[in-house]
Amino acid sequence: MRSRNDELDDFKTRINLTEYAAALGYLIDRKKTYGSSVVMRSGADIVVIGKNAANGHWIYWQVDVGRGEPGADAGTIIDFVQQRKGFHLGKVRQELRPWVGGAPLTRRPDKSAFVTELKPITKDLMLVQARYEAAKPLTEHRYLQEARAIPDSVLTDQRFANRIRIDFLGNALFPHFNREGICGYEIKNADFTGFAAGGEKGLWASRVGEGDTILVIAETAIDALSYHALHPVPVSRFLSTGGALNHSQPDLIRSAIEKMPSGAQIVVAVDNDDGGQTLFDRIQAIFGDCRGAGRVLIDGRPHGQGNDWNDVLRASMAEKTTHQNEHPEPSS
């Protein structure tokens, strides 16, 4: 005889939470549907849904956009029902039994309204995704614009739309992607550089244009933005490794290179230091293993030992400002 706890576990594992949410009117955000998670919305209520790798439970995390961070509303389908319908546990059982064959189910949504399966994900990574979803799109940022000299035109360039966000602490977030979706993010602010707790490095990436013929690979997202500010070629796309490569990044870089057409330029715009040399050598080896011919690898490291591309940008902007101060335009 099955216990009442066994029944609860059935609810958590057998009921597809995206299907149940769809039955309540939640809609999938198709632009934010990945192999291991999906974002669904009902009015102002936004949730990230996944499947816990530890126990097979369908889980969710609410995105609290107003506070700019995930709220306390999170858990399994049991919590989802209690939070949204105000049911006590006995009423939750009555609500969910039809979904596991306990009674006829009359409101099953069309299959196009939900996802049938998701690759299991850790709760830590689910929280990373919820935190990123809670952050707001960034169009201006004092640290990036003043301390790092990133021009306004770069921050608002459609090439980087939704590739930089700002969290509730004012930090700039640069999302990293792996084959399943967002897996972490670089964190930048005055006197602070970090990476999302519980996340792992994939690749930060700009948006892709169909006619792109240049792929720029940098060590950090800020270096990539700086390179674009100095070399504003419209057919360029950008990647950042977030520093030295981990075990999964070589495969992601290889895939990005192989998506470039024949004749494309692969610009390795890493730092001009020992760490940059090591990274350049790794990328050069990956390039040599790539399928497809006709692409060209270019050493895009900046001149000057120890420099990165943001150093070059800041020096260029400082020189421009000095020139303008020394040679002001005549007043009309």
N, C-alpha and C positions, 0 to 999 in steps of 0.2 A: 504493500500500500504506500502510495506516494505521500510525502509530508507536505505541509503547507509551504515550507521553505523550498521544496522541490518545485512547486508550482510557481513561486516567485522567480526561481532561476530559469524556468521555462519561458516566462514572460521576457526576461532580460536577454535571453539568447535566441529564442525562436521568432520573436516579433521584430520585424525589420522596422526600426525606428523612423527611417525616412518614409516608409509606407504609412505608418500610423500618423506621422506629422502631416503628410499629404492629405490624409482623410480628414484632418482638422482644418484644412485650408492653407497649409504652409506650401510655399512655392520654392522650387530649387533655383538658386542663383547659378545659371549654367556657366558663367564665367569663373565661378569659384567651386567647381566640381572637379575633384582630383581622384587619384586612384585609391586614396586612403581616407578621404573625408569629403563632406559636402556641406555647403552653406545653404540654409533654408530660412525663409522669411514669412512672417505673417504680420502685416502692418509694421509696427516698430519693434516687434520681437524677432531677433535674429539669433539663430543657433548654428553651431558647428556640430555635425554629427559624424561619428566614426564607430569603429568596432574595436573594443579593447583586446589587444594582443595577449594580455595575461590570462583572460578567462572567457573570451568570446562574447562578452556582453556588449550589446549596442549601447553607446554612451553619447552624451551631448554636453556642450558647454554653451551657455548663453553669452552673447556678445553684448556688453553694456556700453553702447556707443556714447551715451550721455556722460558716463564717468570716465570713458576712455580706457577701460580695462574690463576683463571678464568679471561678471558678478558671481554671487554665491549660488546662483541657479545652475546646477550641473548635476550629472549623475546618470542613472539608467532610465529606462522607460517608466519605472515606478515613480521616480522623482519628477519626470516630465509631466505625467498625468496629475500628480498631486499639486504641482506648482501651477498648472494651467486650468485645472478644473476644481481645485480645492477639495478633492475627495479624500476621505479617510481610507485606510488600507483595505478595509472590507469592500468599500465601493470601488476601489481601484481593481480588485480582483474581478468583480462583476463586469467592469468595463473591458477588461482585457481577455477574459476567458473565451469570448467568441473568436479572438485572433489566434488561439491555439487549438481550435476545434471544439470548444466547449459548448458552442451554440451557433446557429446560422449567422453569418456575417453579411450584412446587407449594404455596407457602405465602403467596400474595398475600392480604392481609387484605381484609375487607369495606370498601366505600367509606365507610361511616359511621364507620370507625375513624381516618380521616385526612382532611386537606384536599387537594383536588385542585389548587388553585392559590393563590398568595399574591402580592400586589403587591410588586415588588422594593423592597428596603430597603438603606440604607447599613450598612456594618459598624459605623460609629460609633453609629448609632441602635440597632442590635442590642445593642451593649454597654450602652447606656443602659437598655434594657429588662431586660437580664440583671442589671444592678446594682440596678434597682428591685425585681425579683423576689427578689433575695437579701436585701433589707432586710426587717425584721420589722414586723408591725402594731404601731402605737403606741397605748397606752392611758394612758401617763403620760410626762411630759417636764419636767424641772426648769426649763429655760429658758422653755418655753411657759407653765408654770403659775406660776412665780415672777416672772420678769422681764417676761413679757407678760400676766400675770394671767388667762390662759385658764382658766376653771373646769374641774374634773374632769368635771363633767356634760356639758360640751361635747365634750371629747376622747373620751368614751365614748358619745356620742350616736350611735345607729345611722345617722343622717343622714350621718355622716362616717366610718362603718366602712370601713376599708381605703383611706381617702382621705388618710391620714397614716401614714407609716412612719418607722422609725428605722434608720439605717445602722450599720455597724460602728464608725464614729467617734462615734456618739451624735448625729448630725445629724438633725433632723426633715426629712422629705422630703414634698413635696406634689406629686403627679403631675399633669402636664399631658396632655391628650388632644386629638388631632385626629381626623379621620374614620377613620383607620386604627388608632387605639389610642393607647397611651402614646408620647409623643414627647419627653418631657423631664420635669424636676421642679424645683420651687423648693427650695432648701436653706436652712434656718434654724438658727442656734444662737447662743450668746452671742458678740457682737461679730463675727458672720459672716453674710452673706447672699450667696447665689450661685445659679447655675443649672447644671444637669447639663452637663458637658463633652460635646460631640458631639450634644447634643439641641437642640431648638428649641421655642419657646413655642407651645402650643396654648391650652387653657383648663383650669385646675384646676376641678373640679366636684364638688359634693356628690352624694350619691345622690338619686334622683328618686322622689317619691311620686306616686301616681296622682291624688290630690286636690289637688296643689300649685296655688296661685293667686298666689303671689308669687315673683318671680325677683329675687334680689339680686346685683348685679354690683359687685365690689370690685376694688381694684388689687392686693392681695395676699391670699393664703389666710388669713394671720393677721388681716387686717382683716375678712374674711368671718366667721371664727370669732368675732371680737369683736362684730360686728354681731349675730350670733345670740345671744351671751351677753346682750346688752342688749335685744334684741327677739326673745324666744324664741317665735316663732309657728310652730306645727307644720307649716303648709302652705307653708313657704318652702323654696326650693332656692337654691343659691349657686354663683356663678362667680367666678374670679379671673383677671385678665389677666396678672398678673406685671409690671405697669408699662405703659409705652406700647405701643401696638398695633404688631405686625409686619404683613407683607403678608397672612398667612393668617387672622389672628384676626377681622377684620370679618365674614367669611363664617361663621365658627363662632358668633359672637355672634348674627348674624342667624338662623341655624338654631335656636339656643337660644330666642330670643324667639318665633319662629314656632311652636315646640312648646307654648307656653303657651296656655291657653284664652282665649276671649273674656272680657273683664272682668278679666283678670289684671293685677296691678301689676308693673311693671318698675322696680325701685328701683336707681338709680345711686348706689351708696354709695362713691364715690371720695373722694380726699383733698380738703380745702379749701385748695388752693394752685394755683399756675399750671399745674402738670402735671395736676392733677385737673380743672381747667377745660377744658384741651385734650382730655382723655379724655372728659369729660362731653359736650363738643360732638360728638366722633366718635360716641359711642354714641347721642346724640340723632339724628344723621343716619342711622345704621343703623336705628334704630327707625322713622324716617319712611319707610324703604324696605321695611319688612317687609310681607309678605302677611298678610291677615286683619285684621279690625277689632275695636274694642271694648277693646283693651288700653290701659292708662294708664301713661305715663312719669312717674316721681316723682323729683324731685331729693332724693336721700338723703344729701347731703354733710353732715358734722357741723358744728355751730356752732363758730366760732372759727377765724380765719385761721391756716392752717398745720397744723390738726389732721387726724388720720386717726381711724378708729374705734377703733384700739387705744389711741391717746392718751386717748380718751373713756373707754374701759373701765378703763384703769389709774387715771385720775383718780377714777372712780366707786368703784373698789375701795379706793383710798387713803382717800377720804372716808368710806366705810363703816367701815373699820378705825379711823379716828380717832374716829368717833362711838361705836363700841363701846368703845373705850378710855376715852373721857370719860364714857360713860354705861353702865357695866357692869350687867348684869342682877343683881338682888339674889339672894344665895345663899339656898337654901331651908333 
